[in-house]
Amino acid sequence: MQMKGLAIALGVGAAAGAVAILAMPRNNPTRRLAAKAADKVEDVAWKVSSKITDEFDL
């Protein structure tokens, strides 16, 4: 039960942080940095997904 509560708390915190960053002006350095980080995470996710698909594609 404690892990479930921790996961919920982390999820809510991440969502609140994302909303705060999105509320910033587009030219804010923090928002630009967050956008770059999100792009990198998306790229890695696509690469991992492709690798998994290639490994299990029979």
C-alpha angles and dihedrals in degrees: 000000000000093000090051091053091047092050091050092048092050091048093050091047092050091048092049091050092050091051091049092051093047090052090061121094115269093246093055110120092224092055092048091050091049090050091052091049091049091050091052092049090050091051092050091047091053091048092049091047092050092047092051091047092050092049095051098037104110 
